[in-house]
Amino acid sequence: MIDFLNVSKTYPNGTHALHDVSLSIDKGEFVFIVGASGAGKSTFLKLIMHEETPTSGEIIINGNKLSKMKRRDVPYLRRHMGIVFQDFRLIEKMNVFDNVAFAMRAVGENTATIKKRVPYVLNLVGLKDKMKNKPSELSGGEQQRVSLARALVNNPEIIVADEPTGNVDPELSHEIIELLNEINGMGTTVLVVTHEHELVREFHQRVITIDHGRVIGDTRGGKIARLDDDDDDDYTLEYSEYEEDMDLTDDEITDNYEGETYDDEDYGDLPQYPDNVVIVPD
């Protein structure tokens, strides 16, 4: 469905955003895209949406070579995509129904179809009883679900979600990804850019890791490739639920996720913690 063939992107200011990226995403896949800020994740999405064009290489979506696509045909390409933004991008003067219906009116859908489809999609995201509310009357999680409904309403083949959990709390973050997972189960291809690695690991999907414009990992099962330039102090503390698994000595620490053991020298001088505290590389 989506093919990148030796794609590179350099911006006019000299920024090399992507370097020789080649990968394929099949119809019906769920793919997380992770990487540090400035790694090239946003450029990757913009190229898929044809907001940017590659400096070299080719992108093929549904058999269409984007390099051959005329500008007037780009809106038709985007009709097959639903976009979910971190900042929701709802229209405050419109109620929930009209915010979702707006996407259908933009493609010329008739009123009868809109009246039938919008309540159906709002019901899918659990907001059918909020149709008359304005965005300001909703919580952050509810606003993001409206954004998701708007992305879904035209029955797109691809959902592109750019940090969809960035403005909601952890519990709602899980809820948003669960909704996207359910949508994927209906056959929709889902691409999610996120920095929330715990969510990525929990949902066990394909993970593309980008670092300095290069794909350094393309894995399954929620495994995230470790960035080559991780700082020595790039770790977090977690309390283990299973103390019997945490047989730590003074000169070694255990990665709670991978189950690997690292010498102290891997992270420099670390303070000593109680036995039920583990160091988890980010």
C-alpha positions in Angstrom: 0.0 0.0 0.0 2.8 2.4 0.9 6.3 2.0 -0.6 9.4 4.2 0.0 12.1 3.5 -2.5 15.5 5.1 -1.6 13.8 8.2 -0.4 15.8 11.2 0.8 14.6 14.7 1.8 16.7 17.8 2.1 15.0 21.1 2.9 16.1 24.4 1.3 17.9 25.4 4.5 20.2 22.4 4.2 18.5 20.2 6.8 18.8 16.6 5.8 15.5 15.2 7.1 15.5 11.7 5.6 18.4 9.6 4.1 17.8 6.8 1.6 14.7 5.3 3.3 13.3 2.1 1.8 10.4 0.3 3.3 6.9 -1.0 2.6 3.7 -0.9 4.7 1.0 -3.4 3.7 -2.7 -2.8 3.6 -4.2 -3.4 7.0 -1.0 -3.0 9.0 -0.7 -1.1 12.3 2.7 0.7 12.4 4.2 2.8 15.2 6.8 5.4 14.1 9.2 6.4 16.9 12.3 8.5 17.2 13.7 11.5 19.0 12.5 15.0 18.3 13.9 16.1 14.9 14.6 12.5 13.8 12.5 12.8 10.6 9.1 11.4 11.8 7.1 14.4 10.8 8.8 14.6 7.4 8.0 10.9 6.9 4.3 11.7 7.4 4.3 14.8 5.3 5.8 12.8 2.4 3.0 10.2 2.7 0.4 13.0 2.7 2.2 14.7 -0.2 2.6 17.9 1.8 6.3 17.6 0.9 8.1 15.9 -2.0 11.3 13.9 -1.8 14.6 15.3 -3.0 15.3 11.9 -4.4 13.7 8.4 -4.5 10.1 7.4 -5.1 7.0 7.1 -3.0 4.2 4.8 -4.2 0.8 4.8 -2.5 -1.9 2.4 -3.7 0.1 1.9 -6.9 0.3 5.7 -7.6 3.8 7.2 -8.0 3.7 10.5 -6.2 6.4 12.0 -8.3 4.0 11.6 -11.3 1.0 13.0 -9.5 -0.4 16.3 -10.7 -1.2 19.0 -8.1 -4.9 18.8 -8.9 -4.9 15.1 -8.0 -3.4 15.5 -4.5 -6.8 16.2 -2.9 -8.1 12.9 -4.3 -5.1 11.1 -2.8 -5.8 12.6 0.6 -9.5 11.5 0.5 -8.2 8.0 1.1 -6.5 9.2 4.3 -7.8 10.3 7.7 -5.5 12.6 9.7 -5.4 12.8 13.5 -3.5 15.7 15.0 -2.0 16.2 18.4 -3.7 19.6 18.8 -7.1 18.3 17.7 -7.7 21.2 15.2 -11.4 21.4 15.9 -13.5 24.4 14.9 -14.7 26.0 18.1 -17.8 27.7 16.6 -19.1 24.3 15.4 -20.6 21.6 17.6 -19.3 18.1 17.6 -21.7 16.9 14.8 -20.6 19.7 12.5 -16.9 19.3 13.2 -17.2 15.7 12.0 -19.6 16.5 9.2 -17.3 19.2 7.9 -14.9 16.5 6.5 -17.8 14.9 4.6 -19.1 18.2 3.2 -15.5 19.0 2.0 -15.7 16.1 -0.3 -19.2 16.9 -1.5 -21.1 14.2 0.3 -24.9 14.6 0.3 -26.9 15.6 3.4 -28.8 12.4 3.8 -25.5 10.4 4.0 -24.0 12.9 6.4 -27.0 12.6 8.8 -26.6 8.8 8.8 -22.8 8.5 8.9 -21.8 11.1 11.5 -23.9 9.6 14.4 -22.6 6.2 13.5 -19.0 7.2 13.7 -19.5 9.3 16.8 -21.0 6.2 18.4 -17.9 4.2 17.5 -15.8 6.6 19.5 -18.3 6.8 22.4 -19.5 10.4 21.8 -22.9 10.0 20.3 -24.4 11.8 23.3 -22.1 14.8 22.8 -23.1 15.7 19.2 -24.5 19.1 20.2 -21.6 20.1 22.4 -19.0 22.6 21.4 -15.3 21.6 21.7 -14.7 23.9 24.7 -17.3 21.8 26.6 -15.4 18.6 26.1 -12.4 17.2 27.9 -9.0 16.8 26.1 -9.7 13.1 25.6 -13.1 13.8 24.2 -11.8 16.4 21.8 -9.2 13.9 20.5 -12.0 11.3 20.0 -13.9 13.9 17.9 -10.7 14.4 15.9 -10.5 10.6 15.4 -14.2 10.5 14.4 -13.5 13.2 11.8 -10.6 11.2 10.4 -12.8 8.1 10.2 -16.0 9.6 8.8 -15.0 9.3 5.1 -14.1 5.6 5.6 -10.4 6.2 4.7 -8.0 3.4 3.8 -5.2 4.9 5.9 -5.3 6.6 9.2 -2.3 8.9 9.9 -2.0 9.9 13.6 0.7 12.4 14.5 1.3 12.2 18.3 -2.5 11.6 18.9 -1.9 11.1 22.7 0.4 14.2 23.2 -2.3 16.3 24.9 -4.1 13.7 27.0 -3.3 11.9 30.2 -1.8 8.3 30.3 -5.2 6.6 30.8 -6.7 8.4 27.9 -3.6 7.8 25.8 -4.2 4.0 26.2 -7.9 4.6 25.2 -6.9 6.4 22.1 -4.5 3.8 20.9 -7.0 1.1 21.8 -9.6 2.8 19.5 -7.0 3.0 16.7 -6.3 -0.7 17.3 -10.0 -1.5 17.0 -10.2 0.6 13.8 -7.2 -1.3 12.4 -9.0 -4.6 13.2 -11.7 -3.5 10.7 -9.1 -3.4 8.0 -7.9 0.2 8.0 -4.1 0.8 7.8 -3.0 2.8 10.8 0.2 4.8 11.2 0.9 6.4 14.6 3.8 8.7 15.4 4.4 8.7 19.1 7.0 9.2 21.8 5.2 7.0 24.4 7.3 3.9 24.3 5.3 2.1 27.0 2.2 2.2 24.8 4.2 0.9 21.8 5.5 -2.0 23.9 2.0 -2.8 25.2 0.3 -3.1 21.9 2.9 -5.4 20.2 2.6 -3.9 16.7 5.2 -3.2 14.1 7.6 -0.4 15.0 9.7 1.7 12.7 12.4 3.6 14.5 13.9 6.7 12.8 17.1 8.3 14.0 18.8 11.3 12.3 16.7 10.7 9.1 17.6 7.0 8.9 15.5 3.9 9.6 17.5 2.2 12.3 14.9 -0.4 13.3 11.9 -2.1 11.7 10.7 -4.6 14.2 7.6 -6.6 15.2 5.9 -7.1 18.6 6.4 -3.6 20.0 10.2 -3.9 20.2 11.9 -0.5 19.8 15.4 -0.2 18.4 17.8 1.5 20.7 19.1 4.8 19.4 22.9 4.8 18.8 23.4 8.2 20.4 21.5 7.6 23.6 23.2 9.5 26.4 24.7 7.6 29.3 22.1 9.2 31.6 19.2 8.3 29.3 17.4 6.0 31.7 14.4 6.0 34.0 13.6 4.3 37.3 10.8 1.9 37.8 9.7 -0.2 40.8 9.4 -3.9 40.0 6.3 -5.8 40.9 8.3 -8.9 41.2 11.1 -8.5 43.7 12.2 -12.1 43.2 13.3 -11.2 39.7 15.4 -8.3 40.8 18.5 -10.0 42.1 20.8 -7.0 41.8 24.4 -6.8 42.9 26.4 -3.6 43.6 28.0 -3.7 40.1 25.2 -4.6 37.8 21.7 -3.3 36.9 18.8 -5.0 35.1 16.7 -3.8 32.2 13.1 -4.4 33.3 11.8 -4.7 29.7 14.4 -6.8 27.9 15.7 -8.7 30.9 19.3 -7.9 30.0 22.0 -7.1 32.5 24.4 -4.2 32.1 27.5 -3.4 34.1 27.6 0.0 35.9 30.1 1.2 33.3 27.4 1.1 30.6 25.7 4.0 32.4 28.5 5.6 34.3 28.4 6.1 38.1 24.9 5.4 39.3 23.7 5.7 42.8 22.6 2.5 44.5 18.9 1.9 44.8 16.8 -0.6 46.8 16.5 -4.1 45.3 13.0 -3.4 43.9 14.2 -0.5 41.8 15.5 -1.2 38.3 17.1 1.0 35.6 15.1 0.9 32.4 16.8 2.3 29.3 14.5 4.7 27.3 
